[in-house]
Amino acid sequence: MSTGTLTTAPPDTGGRARRRLPSRDSDRFVYVLALPVIAILVFFVLIPMLATARTSAGGAGFAANYRALLSGSGAHALLLSIGTSLASVLFCGLLGTLLAVLLNRFEFPGRRALSVFAVLPMALPPLIGAVSFVLLYSETGIVPRALHAVTGLNPGAVSVGGVAGVVLVHAFTMYPYFYLSVSASLAGQDVSLEEAATNLGAGRFRVWRTVLLPMLTPALVSGALLTFMMSMASFTAPQLFNVQTLTMEIVSARTSGNAELAATQATGLSVVSIVFLVGMRWYQNRRVHRSLSKGAAAVRRGPSSGPARAAAGLGSLLLTVVLMAPVLVIVLVSFSADGAWTTQILPPSYTLDNYLQIFTEPSSLLPVSVSVQASLLATAAAVLVGAAAAWVVARWKLPGRWTMDVVIMLPWALPGTVIGVNLVTAFNEPGASNLGLTLVGTLWILPVAYFVRFVPLVFRSTGASLDQLDPSLEEAARNLGAGPLRVLRTVTFPLVLRGVLAGALLAFVDGVGEYVASVVIYPPGVVPMSVEIYNRIYASEFGTAAAYGGLQIVLILLVLFASRRLEEGPRRGRSRRARRDGPAGSGSAAASALTVG
């Protein structure tokens, strides 16, 4: 369409003003839409944080509370949390990076199967993941009992517990954060850089140290951030292995009625997490890690001899078994009869009654209903706020864009225990700061907590889709006469829909398996599924607890499959549109979107 069909005025000053008007309308709409987004974030994120900080100065006083945090058992718990998190980052980094290099740079028997099972730990909710490792590797677990039966070794000598057990659980359940980010980075690496360094006389180790590792810095920082945050927030593994981390101390203080000490500990944990976040971002931004080359990707190398291929295949098989074991043991135990498994290596009897009980008894089905309904409500709110916030941040032109980004992502940097304490502190009784809204003791506190925790997932997923969207599509639609709201509805939203849905799916499934915040805030008589799992374990009803866990695993696998299909869809669609539309596709795409709209 020619420019002459868009305006009848000659190209004078007034015509230029009219052509800039759609842009000004769009900018105004961004700031109008930002108002409710900012209000919601301030009300549910910043005000609860400030309420917790204010409460930490009550009771015995600010100095006494923080002195208790930084001395005695408080200091020990804080240092133990930091040390455990750093050890988790180290082992997750080693395991995830080595696995990513192995699967992306080498070809060997079983590689394809191992690449599928490498992300299997993501199908384990935190509580179920910790329970599976207790059933496998604790003193009364399957592996120590099997070794005792075969070799006569004392189960206590070959079992894993305490801090080592917590780090083991973290290493084998959180390494996908490193694996996924490093794999994506390796897939985009240019092999010509390594070839150039090799041709200049550098050895393989020096090439890795001076070429590849610097280019992997953003991926390693991303994995380290996620692992450290999740480890600092971890409550299930320390609870099951009886390790007194700061999250354990927070829950203990809260349940004993010492709200001031719990608020102090939550504030301290928040400060540590935020400091680590800022420090890692600073380290990442010290240098620009970017390749300007457009060479070909690396070709996987295979074993050069028969024994090497056999060894690689055997190693792949063993690693696959290790990665599958936690999921398999949950499925196995879910069919065991409650109370029948005592000193045997494996459960002696099996039944379908555990699953039948969940779906036939109203009291057993209630936790499933509570978790699903709370997650659905939270996901709907997260989609509205997260998607709107992502668009506002992407189109924001005034100062403060970085601040908005940090505020939205702040709940992801805070442990779930801290978010639970923040909400309990802020919405415990009516007041001016919470506009008279009381959530403690009501069912609504669960979806609100899940919304606060997981709105960053929708925000980041939608933001990634917006980063790939050419703004000229929106500009073309505005030049065709569409208003800002219609452009957002008929052009922008359909093009980023898959990103929104991917974030929504992850938010929903994380809400169904959420335990860390739920254990602090759930109202009496309304028990979410994750808390019910722990209650069943505490009552030695391992079969029923594992059956709940099996349902969670199936749900998460379905969501992961759906997310993978959503990620593959845009790539196929973009390639088809590129072949069909050619270089002038953006205007026709906007026009067709407006026609459909």
WODA-V532207 format. One record per pair of residues at least 12 apart in sequence whose C-alpha atoms are under 8 Angstrom apart, sorted by the first residue. I is the first residue (numbers start at 1). J is the second residue. D is the distance in whole Angstrom. If there is no record, write none. Layout:
I_J_D ; I_J_D
This chain:
6_479_7 ; 6_480_7 ; 19_479_8 ; 22_478_6 ; 22_479_7 ; 22_483_8 ; 23_475_8 ; 23_478_8 ; 25_483_8 ; 25_484_7 ; 26_483_8 ; 26_484_5 ; 27_395_8 ; 27_396_8 ; 27_397_8 ; 29_484_7 ; 29_485_8 ; 30_392_6 ; 30_395_7 ; 30_396_7 ; 31_392_8 ; 31_396_8 ; 33_388_7 ; 33_392_7 ; 34_388_8 ; 34_389_7 ; 34_392_6 ; 37_385_6 ; 37_388_7 ; 37_389_6 ; 41_407_8 ; 41_408_7 ; 43_434_7 ; 44_423_8 ; 44_452_7 ; 45_407_8 ; 45_411_7 ; 45_452_7 ; 46_407_8 ; 47_426_7 ; 47_433_7 ; 47_434_8 ; 48_422_5 ; 48_423_6 ; 48_425_7 ; 48_426_5 ; 48_427_8 ; 49_422_6 ; 51_422_7 ; 51_425_6 ; 51_426_6 ; 52_263_5 ; 52_264_8 ; 52_266_8 ; 52_267_7 ; 52_421_7 ; 52_422_5 ; 52_425_6 ; 52_426_7 ; 53_263_7 ; 53_264_7 ; 53_267_6 ; 55_259_8 ; 55_260_6 ; 55_263_6 ; 55_264_8 ; 55_425_8 ; 56_260_5 ; 56_261_7 ; 56_262_8 ; 56_263_5 ; 56_264_4 ; 56_267_8 ; 57_260_7 ; 57_264_8 ; 58_260_6 ; 59_260_6 ; 65_260_7 ; 65_261_6 ; 65_264_6 ; 66_264_7 ; 69_264_7 ; 69_265_6 ; 69_268_8 ; 74_246_7 ; 74_249_8 ; 77_244_6 ; 77_245_5 ; 77_246_5 ; 77_249_7 ; 78_245_7 ; 78_246_5 ; 78_269_8 ; 80_244_8 ; 80_245_6 ; 80_246_8 ; 81_231_8 ; 81_232_6 ; 81_245_5 ; 81_246_6 ; 82_232_7 ; 84_163_7 ; 84_166_8 ; 84_167_7 ; 84_231_7 ; 85_227_8 ; 85_228_5 ; 85_229_8 ; 85_231_5 ; 85_232_6 ; 86_228_7 ; 87_167_7 ; 88_167_6 ; 88_170_6 ; 88_171_6 ; 88_227_7 ; 88_228_7 ; 88_231_7 ; 89_171_8 ; 89_224_6 ; 89_227_6 ; 89_228_6 ; 91_171_6 ; 91_175_8 ; 92_170_8 ; 92_171_5 ; 92_172_7 ; 92_174_6 ; 92_175_4 ; 92_178_7 ; 92_227_8 ; 93_175_7 ; 93_178_6 ; 93_220_8 ; 93_223_7 ; 93_224_7 ; 95_171_8 ; 95_175_6 ; 95_179_8 ; 96_175_5 ; 96_176_6 ; 96_177_7 ; 96_178_5 ; 96_179_4 ; 96_180_8 ; 96_182_8 ; 97_178_6 ; 97_179_6 ; 97_182_6 ; 99_179_7 ; 100_179_5 ; 100_180_8 ; 100_182_6 ; 100_183_5 ; 101_183_7 ; 101_186_8 ; 103_115_7 ; 104_183_7 ; 104_186_7 ; 104_187_7 ; 104_300_7 ; 105_298_7 ; 105_299_7 ; 105_300_5 ; 105_301_6 ; 106_300_4 ; 106_301_5 ; 106_302_6 ; 107_300_5 ; 107_301_5 ; 107_302_4 ; 107_303_7 ; 108_302_6 ; 108_303_7 ; 108_309_6 ; 108_312_6 ; 108_313_7 ; 109_309_7 ; 109_310_8 ; 109_312_7 ; 109_313_5 ; 109_316_8 ; 110_313_6 ; 110_316_6 ; 110_317_7 ; 111_316_7 ; 113_320_8 ; 114_316_7 ; 114_317_8 ; 114_319_8 ; 114_320_6 ; 117_320_6 ; 117_323_7 ; 117_324_7 ; 118_176_7 ; 118_320_8 ; 118_323_7 ; 119_176_6 ; 120_323_7 ; 120_324_7 ; 121_172_7 ; 121_173_5 ; 121_174_8 ; 121_176_7 ; 121_323_7 ; 121_327_8 ; 122_173_7 ; 122_174_8 ; 122_176_7 ; 123_553_6 ; 123_554_8 ; 123_556_5 ; 123_557_6 ; 123_560_8 ; 124_173_8 ; 124_327_7 ; 124_552_8 ; 124_553_6 ; 124_556_8 ; 125_510_8 ; 125_513_5 ; 125_514_7 ; 125_549_8 ; 125_552_7 ; 125_553_7 ; 126_236_7 ; 126_513_7 ; 126_514_8 ; 126_515_8 ; 127_236_5 ; 127_237_7 ; 127_513_8 ; 127_515_7 ; 127_530_7 ; 127_534_8 ; 128_330_8 ; 128_546_8 ; 128_549_6 ; 129_169_7 ; 129_173_7 ; 129_326_7 ; 130_169_6 ; 130_236_6 ; 130_237_5 ; 130_240_7 ; 131_240_7 ; 132_326_5 ; 132_327_7 ; 132_329_6 ; 132_330_6 ; 133_169_7 ; 133_326_6 ; 134_240_8 ; 134_241_8 ; 135_329_8 ; 136_326_7 ; 136_329_8 ; 137_159_5 ; 137_160_6 ; 138_159_5 ; 138_160_5 ; 138_161_6 ; 139_155_5 ; 139_156_5 ; 139_158_8 ; 139_159_5 ; 139_160_7 ; 139_161_8 ; 140_155_7 ; 140_343_8 ; 141_159_8 ; 141_345_8 ; 142_345_5 ; 142_346_7 ; 143_159_8 ; 144_156_8 ; 144_158_6 ; 144_159_6 ; 145_344_8 ; 145_345_6 ; 146_345_6 ; 161_241_6 ; 162_238_8 ; 162_241_5 ; 162_242_7 ; 162_243_6 ; 163_238_8 ; 163_241_8 ; 163_243_6 ; 165_237_8 ; 165_241_7 ; 166_237_5 ; 166_238_6 ; 166_241_7 ; 166_243_8 ; 169_237_7 ; 170_231_7 ; 172_323_8 ; 174_227_6 ; 175_227_8 ; 177_222_8 ; 177_223_5 ; 177_224_8 ; 177_226_7 ; 177_227_7 ; 178_219_7 ; 178_220_7 ; 178_222_8 ; 178_223_4 ; 178_224_7 ; 179_223_8 ; 181_219_5 ; 181_220_7 ; 181_222_7 ; 181_223_7 ; 182_216_7 ; 182_219_5 ; 182_220_7 ; 185_216_6 ; 185_219_6 ; 186_216_8 ; 187_297_7 ; 188_297_7 ; 189_291_8 ; 189_297_6 ; 189_298_8 ; 190_291_8 ; 190_293_7 ; 190_294_7 ; 190_295_5 ; 190_296_6 ; 190_297_5 ; 190_298_7 ; 191_295_7 ; 191_296_6 ; 191_297_5 ; 191_298_5 ; 192_295_6 ; 192_296_7 ; 193_211_7 ; 193_293_8 ; 194_207_6 ; 194_211_7 ; 194_212_8 ; 197_211_8 ; 214_289_7 ; 215_289_5 ; 215_290_7 ; 215_291_8 ; 216_289_8 ; 217_284_7 ; 217_289_7 ; 218_284_6 ; 218_289_7 ; 221_280_6 ; 221_281_8 ; 221_284_7 ; 225_276_8 ; 225_277_6 ; 225_280_7 ; 228_273_8 ; 229_273_6 ; 229_412_8 ; 229_413_6 ; 229_414_7 ; 229_415_7 ; 230_415_7 ; 232_247_8 ; 232_269_8 ; 232_273_7 ; 232_415_7 ; 233_247_7 ; 233_414_7 ; 233_415_4 ; 233_416_6 ; 233_417_7 ; 233_516_8 ; 234_247_7 ; 234_415_8 ; 234_516_7 ; 235_247_6 ; 235_248_6 ; 235_516_6 ; 236_515_8 ; 236_516_7 ; 246_265_7 ; 246_269_7 ; 247_417_6 ; 249_262_8 ; 249_265_8 ; 250_262_5 ; 250_263_8 ; 250_265_6 ; 250_266_7 ; 250_417_7 ; 251_417_7 ; 251_520_7 ; 254_520_8 ; 262_421_7 ; 263_421_7 ; 263_422_8 ; 266_417_8 ; 266_418_5 ; 266_421_7 ; 267_418_8 ; 269_414_8 ; 269_415_8 ; 269_418_8 ; 270_413_8 ; 270_414_6 ; 270_415_7 ; 270_418_7 ; 273_413_6 ; 273_414_7 ; 274_413_7 ; 274_414_8 ; 277_413_7 ; 330_546_5 ; 330_547_8 ; 330_549_7 ; 330_550_7 ; 331_546_7 ; 331_547_7 ; 331_550_6 ; 333_347_7 ; 333_542_7 ; 333_543_5 ; 333_546_6 ; 333_547_8 ; 334_354_7 ; 334_542_7 ; 334_543_5 ; 334_544_6 ; 334_545_7 ; 334_546_4 ; 334_547_4 ; 334_548_8 ; 334_549_8 ; 334_550_7 ; 335_350_5 ; 335_351_5 ; 335_352_6 ; 335_353_8 ; 335_354_7 ; 335_543_6 ; 335_547_7 ; 336_348_8 ; 336_349_6 ; 336_350_4 ; 336_351_6 ; 336_542_8 ; 336_543_5 ; 337_349_6 ; 337_350_6 ; 337_351_6 ; 337_353_8 ; 337_354_8 ; 337_543_6 ; 338_540_7 ; 338_541_5 ; 338_542_6 ; 338_543_5 ; 338_544_7 ; 339_540_7 ; 339_541_6 ; 339_542_8 ; 354_543_6 ; 354_544_5 ; 354_547_6 ; 355_544_7 ; 355_547_6 ; 358_548_8 ; 366_526_8 ; 366_527_8 ; 367_526_7 ; 367_527_5 ; 367_528_5 ; 367_529_5 ; 367_532_7 ; 368_528_7 ; 368_529_5 ; 370_526_7 ; 370_527_7 ; 370_528_6 ; 370_529_7 ; 371_511_7 ; 371_512_5 ; 371_513_8 ; 371_528_5 ; 371_529_6 ; 372_512_6 ; 374_444_8 ; 374_446_6 ; 374_447_5 ; 374_450_8 ; 374_511_8 ; 375_447_6 ; 375_450_7 ; 375_507_8 ; 375_508_5 ; 375_509_8 ; 375_511_5 ; 375_512_6 ; 376_508_6 ; 377_447_6 ; 378_447_5 ; 378_448_6 ; 378_450_6 ; 378_451_5 ; 378_508_8 ; 378_511_8 ; 379_451_7 ; 379_455_8 ; 379_504_6 ; 379_507_6 ; 379_508_6 ; 380_504_8 ; 381_451_7 ; 382_451_6 ; 382_452_8 ; 382_454_7 ; 382_455_5 ; 382_458_7 ; 382_504_7 ; 382_507_8 ; 383_455_7 ; 383_458_6 ; 383_500_7 ; 383_504_6 ; 385_455_7 ; 386_455_5 ; 386_456_7 ; 386_457_8 ; 386_458_5 ; 386_459_4 ; 386_462_8 ; 387_458_6 ; 387_459_6 ; 387_462_6 ; 387_463_8 ; 387_500_7 ; 389_408_8 ; 389_459_7 ; 390_459_5 ; 390_460_7 ; 390_462_6 ; 390_463_5 ; 390_466_8 ; 391_462_8 ; 391_463_7 ; 391_466_7 ; 393_405_7 ; 394_463_7 ; 394_466_7 ; 394_467_8 ; 408_455_8 ; 408_456_6 ; 408_459_8 ; 409_456_5 ; 411_452_6 ; 411_453_5 ; 411_454_8 ; 411_456_7 ; 412_453_6 ; 412_454_7 ; 412_456_6 ; 416_453_7 ; 416_516_5 ; 416_517_5 ; 417_516_6 ; 417_517_5 ; 417_520_7 ; 418_517_8 ; 419_449_7 ; 419_452_8 ; 419_453_7 ; 419_517_7 ; 420_449_7 ; 420_517_5 ; 420_518_7 ; 420_520_6 ; 420_521_6 ; 421_520_7 ; 421_521_8 ; 423_445_8 ; 423_449_7 ; 424_439_8 ; 424_440_6 ; 424_521_7 ; 427_439_5 ; 427_440_6 ; 428_440_5 ; 440_521_7 ; 440_523_7 ; 441_522_7 ; 441_523_5 ; 441_524_7 ; 442_523_6 ; 443_522_8 ; 443_523_7 ; 443_526_7 ; 445_521_7 ; 445_522_7 ; 446_518_7 ; 446_521_7 ; 446_522_7 ; 449_517_7 ; 450_511_6 ; 450_514_8 ; 454_507_5 ; 454_510_8 ; 454_511_8 ; 455_507_7 ; 457_503_5 ; 457_504_8 ; 457_506_7 ; 457_507_6 ; 458_499_8 ; 458_500_6 ; 458_502_8 ; 458_503_4 ; 458_504_6 ; 458_507_7 ; 459_503_8 ; 460_503_8 ; 461_499_5 ; 461_500_6 ; 461_502_7 ; 461_503_5 ; 462_496_7 ; 462_499_5 ; 462_500_5 ; 462_503_7 ; 464_499_7 ; 465_496_5 ; 465_499_6 ; 466_496_6 ; 469_495_8 ; 469_496_8 ; 472_586_7 ; 473_491_7 ; 473_586_5 ; 473_587_6 ; 473_589_7 ; 473_590_6 ; 474_487_6 ; 474_491_7 ; 474_492_7 ; 474_590_7 ; 476_586_8 ; 476_587_6 ; 476_590_6 ; 476_591_8 ; 477_491_8 ; 477_587_8 ; 477_590_5 ; 477_591_7 ; 477_594_7 ; 480_591_8 ; 482_594_8 ; 486_597_8 ; 487_594_8 ; 489_597_8 ; 490_593_6 ; 490_594_6 ; 490_596_8 ; 490_597_5 ; 491_590_6 ; 491_593_6 ; 491_594_7 ; 498_566_6 ; 498_567_7 ; 498_570_8 ; 499_566_8 ; 499_567_8 ; 501_566_8 ; 502_563_5 ; 502_566_7 ; 502_567_8 ; 505_559_6 ; 505_563_7 ; 506_559_7 ; 506_560_8 ; 509_555_7 ; 509_556_6 ; 509_559_7 ; 512_529_7 ; 512_530_8 ; 512_552_7 ; 513_529_7 ; 513_530_6 ; 513_552_7 ; 514_530_6 ; 515_530_5 ; 515_531_6 ; 518_530_8 ; 518_531_7 ; 519_531_6 ; 529_548_7 ; 532_545_8 ; 533_545_5 ; 533_546_8 ; 533_548_7 ; 533_549_7
